[in-house]
Amino acid sequence: MAMFTTPVDTATSLVLLSGLAADARIFTPQKIAFPQMHCPAWLEPERSETINDYARRLAETLDEGPCIIGGASFGGIVSLHLAEHTDARAVILIGSIKSPSQLPMYARCARPFRFLIPFIPIRLLQFLARPIATRVVKRHAPFAYGLACQFRDSNPAVFKWSLRRILDWSVAPTVSCPIFHLHGDRDWTLPLRYTDPDKIVKGGGHVISLTHPGEVNSYIKDVLRQESLE
């Protein structure tokens, strides 16, 4: 799949949030196409902090005027709340969901067991992922290598907080700006059948920002054009 690498000439601020156990590397193709893109690092969560309170605190760290807010997976969920605390002109969901009702069945069934999240041995799992984050894997399976590196470098506190917030997410925020949703038809993490995206990426899995950058970048560009912010 060819990567959309021609930078888009626009002054519009684009803020994209990475997903669970991910960072700005997940949006590398988007950063090439949209130099003004900013992917803020995840803040250390406060004890029992809600998504909305977290989003409010994150907004205070952003120096943005009118902007497009968006995110992948859990980052998309947080971006919906972040839009309430910024001058967001649109929200772009990339392999994410609009409301708790779109959570897959396995997530809903796991809700009664979220009290076990503090006992997940994240450091051990990160250690076990180290064999995947090697040069040999990078040469033969760069996609798996990239995801393993991001998981290895993720903050366990942020990981556990994010997982808990996904499982206890019960109220979708009221977003005053348009919401645009792009989703892969082979996304097994957040299956398509539970969602209602505006556009479907054929053959796309859960990390379409990396696997299908052409489609994702084209979609973002169309949103910028529709909002007359280019």
C-alpha positions as CSV (number, residue, x, y, z in Angstrom):
1,M,0.0,0.0,0.0
2,A,1.5,3.3,-1.1
3,M,1.9,5.9,1.7
4,F,0.4,9.3,1.2
5,T,3.6,11.4,1.8
6,T,2.9,14.7,0.2
7,P,2.5,17.3,3.0
8,V,-0.8,19.1,3.1
9,D,-0.4,22.9,3.1
10,T,-2.7,24.0,5.9
11,A,-2.4,26.0,9.1
12,T,-5.2,24.1,10.8
13,S,-4.1,22.4,14.0
14,L,-4.6,18.7,14.0
15,V,-4.5,16.9,17.4
16,L,-4.6,13.1,17.3
17,L,-4.5,10.8,20.4
18,S,-2.9,7.4,20.2
19,G,-4.6,4.3,21.5
20,L,-4.1,2.0,24.4
21,A,-0.4,1.1,24.9
22,A,0.5,3.2,21.9
23,D,2.2,6.5,21.3
24,A,2.9,9.1,18.5
25,R,4.6,6.4,16.4
26,I,1.2,5.1,15.4
27,F,0.6,8.3,13.5
28,T,4.0,8.5,11.7
29,P,2.3,8.5,8.2
30,Q,-0.1,11.2,9.3
31,K,2.8,13.4,10.6
32,I,4.5,13.2,7.2
33,A,1.3,14.2,5.4
34,F,0.2,16.8,8.0
35,P,3.2,18.6,9.5
36,Q,1.0,20.6,11.8
37,M,-0.2,17.4,13.5
38,H,0.4,17.1,17.2
39,C,0.1,13.8,19.2
40,P,0.3,14.7,22.9
41,A,1.9,12.2,25.2
42,W,-0.4,10.6,27.7
43,L,-0.4,12.3,31.1
44,E,0.1,10.3,34.3
45,P,-3.6,9.7,35.4
46,E,-4.7,10.8,38.8
47,R,-6.3,8.2,41.1
48,S,-9.9,7.3,40.0
49,E,-9.8,10.1,37.4
50,T,-12.7,10.0,34.9
51,I,-12.1,10.3,31.2
52,N,-13.8,13.7,31.2
53,D,-11.6,15.0,34.0
54,Y,-8.6,13.6,32.3
55,A,-9.6,15.3,29.0
56,R,-10.0,18.6,30.8
57,R,-6.6,18.4,32.3
58,L,-5.1,17.3,28.9
59,A,-6.8,20.3,27.3
60,E,-5.0,22.6,29.7
61,T,-1.6,21.4,28.3
62,L,-2.5,22.1,24.7
63,D,-1.8,25.5,23.1
64,E,-4.4,25.2,20.4
65,G,-6.9,27.5,18.7
66,P,-9.5,26.2,16.3
67,C,-8.5,22.6,15.6
68,I,-9.5,19.2,14.5
69,I,-9.4,16.7,17.3
70,G,-9.2,12.9,16.8
71,G,-7.8,9.6,17.9
72,A,-7.3,6.0,17.3
73,S,-9.1,3.3,19.4
74,F,-9.1,4.5,23.1
75,G,-7.6,7.8,21.9
76,G,-10.7,8.4,19.9
77,I,-12.9,7.9,23.0
78,V,-10.8,10.4,24.9
79,S,-10.9,12.8,21.9
80,L,-14.7,13.0,22.1
81,H,-14.3,14.3,25.7
82,L,-11.4,16.5,24.7
83,A,-13.6,18.2,22.1
84,E,-15.7,19.5,25.0
85,H,-12.8,21.4,26.4
86,T,-11.2,22.8,23.3
87,D,-12.2,24.8,20.3
88,A,-12.7,21.7,18.2
89,R,-14.3,22.1,14.8
90,A,-14.6,18.4,14.2
91,V,-13.7,15.0,15.7
92,I,-12.1,12.2,13.7
93,L,-12.4,8.7,15.0
94,I,-9.9,6.2,13.5
95,G,-10.8,2.7,14.4
96,S,-12.7,3.9,17.4
97,I,-16.3,4.2,18.7
98,K,-18.8,7.0,19.4
99,S,-20.5,5.6,22.5
100,P,-20.4,2.9,25.2
101,S,-23.2,1.1,23.3
102,Q,-20.7,0.3,20.6
103,L,-18.3,-1.5,22.9
104,P,-17.9,-5.2,21.7
105,M,-19.6,-7.9,23.7
106,Y,-16.3,-9.1,25.3
107,A,-15.7,-5.7,26.8
108,R,-19.2,-5.6,28.3
109,C,-18.8,-9.1,29.7
110,A,-15.4,-8.1,31.2
111,R,-16.9,-5.1,33.2
112,P,-17.6,-7.1,36.4
113,F,-14.0,-8.2,36.5
114,R,-12.4,-4.7,36.2
115,F,-11.4,-4.9,39.8
116,L,-8.7,-7.3,38.7
117,I,-7.0,-4.7,36.5
118,P,-4.5,-3.5,39.2
119,F,-3.2,-7.1,39.4
120,I,-2.3,-7.3,35.7
121,P,1.5,-7.8,35.6
122,I,2.2,-5.2,32.9
123,R,6.0,-5.1,33.6
124,L,6.2,-8.9,33.1
125,L,4.2,-8.7,29.9
126,Q,6.4,-5.9,28.6
127,F,9.4,-8.1,29.4
128,L,7.9,-11.0,27.5
129,A,7.3,-8.7,24.5
130,R,11.0,-8.0,24.3
131,P,11.8,-10.9,21.9
132,I,9.3,-9.3,19.4
133,A,11.0,-5.9,19.6
134,T,14.3,-7.1,18.0
135,R,16.1,-6.4,14.7
136,V,15.2,-9.8,13.3
137,V,11.5,-9.2,13.8
138,K,11.8,-5.7,12.5
139,R,13.3,-7.0,9.3
140,H,10.7,-9.7,8.7
141,A,7.6,-8.3,10.5
142,P,8.0,-4.5,10.9
143,F,4.3,-4.0,11.9
144,A,4.5,-6.5,14.8
145,Y,7.9,-5.0,15.8
146,G,6.4,-1.5,15.9
147,L,3.5,-2.5,18.1
148,A,5.8,-4.5,20.4
149,C,8.0,-1.5,20.9
150,Q,5.1,0.8,21.7
151,F,3.8,-1.7,24.3
152,R,7.3,-2.2,25.7
153,D,7.7,1.6,26.2
154,S,4.2,2.3,27.5
155,N,3.5,3.5,31.0
156,P,1.9,0.7,33.1
157,A,-0.1,3.3,35.1
158,V,-1.6,4.8,31.9
159,F,-2.3,1.3,30.5
160,K,-4.2,0.2,33.6
161,W,-6.1,3.4,33.9
162,S,-7.0,3.4,30.2
163,L,-8.2,-0.2,30.4
164,R,-10.3,0.5,33.5
165,R,-11.9,3.6,31.8
166,I,-12.8,1.6,28.7
167,L,-14.6,-1.0,30.9
168,D,-16.5,1.6,33.0
169,W,-17.3,4.0,30.2
170,S,-21.0,4.5,30.5
171,V,-21.9,8.0,29.1
172,A,-20.9,9.4,25.8
173,P,-20.1,13.1,25.8
174,T,-22.3,15.7,24.1
175,V,-20.1,16.9,21.2
176,S,-21.2,20.1,19.5
177,C,-19.0,19.7,16.4
178,P,-19.3,17.1,13.6
179,I,-18.0,13.6,14.2
180,F,-16.3,11.7,11.4
181,H,-15.6,8.0,11.7
182,L,-13.3,5.8,9.7
183,H,-13.1,2.1,10.5
184,G,-11.6,-1.1,9.1
185,D,-13.8,-4.0,8.1
186,R,-11.4,-6.5,9.6
187,D,-11.0,-4.8,13.0
188,W,-11.3,-7.6,15.5
189,T,-10.6,-5.4,18.5
190,L,-13.5,-3.1,17.9
191,P,-15.6,-5.1,15.4
192,L,-17.3,-3.2,12.6
193,R,-20.7,-4.8,13.3
194,Y,-21.0,-2.9,16.6
195,T,-20.3,0.5,15.0
196,D,-21.7,2.8,12.3
197,P,-18.7,4.5,10.6
198,D,-19.0,7.1,7.8
199,K,-16.4,5.2,5.8
200,I,-15.1,1.7,5.8
201,V,-11.5,0.7,4.9
202,K,-11.6,-2.5,3.0
203,G,-9.1,-5.0,4.5
204,G,-8.3,-2.7,7.4
205,G,-7.6,-4.0,10.9
206,H,-7.4,-2.1,14.1
207,V,-4.3,0.0,13.3
208,I,-5.3,1.5,9.9
209,S,-3.3,4.6,10.6
210,L,-0.2,2.5,9.9
211,T,-1.5,-0.3,7.6
212,H,-3.7,1.9,5.4
213,P,-2.1,5.4,5.6
214,G,-3.3,6.4,2.1
215,E,-7.0,6.0,3.0
216,V,-6.6,7.5,6.5
217,N,-4.7,10.6,5.2
218,S,-7.1,11.1,2.3
219,Y,-10.0,10.9,4.8
220,I,-8.4,13.5,7.1
221,K,-7.8,15.8,4.2
222,D,-11.4,15.5,3.1
223,V,-12.5,16.4,6.7
224,L,-10.3,19.5,6.6
225,R,-11.7,20.5,3.3
226,Q,-15.3,20.0,4.4
227,E,-14.7,22.1,7.5
228,S,-13.2,24.8,5.3
229,L,-10.1,24.8,7.5
230,E,-7.4,24.1,4.9
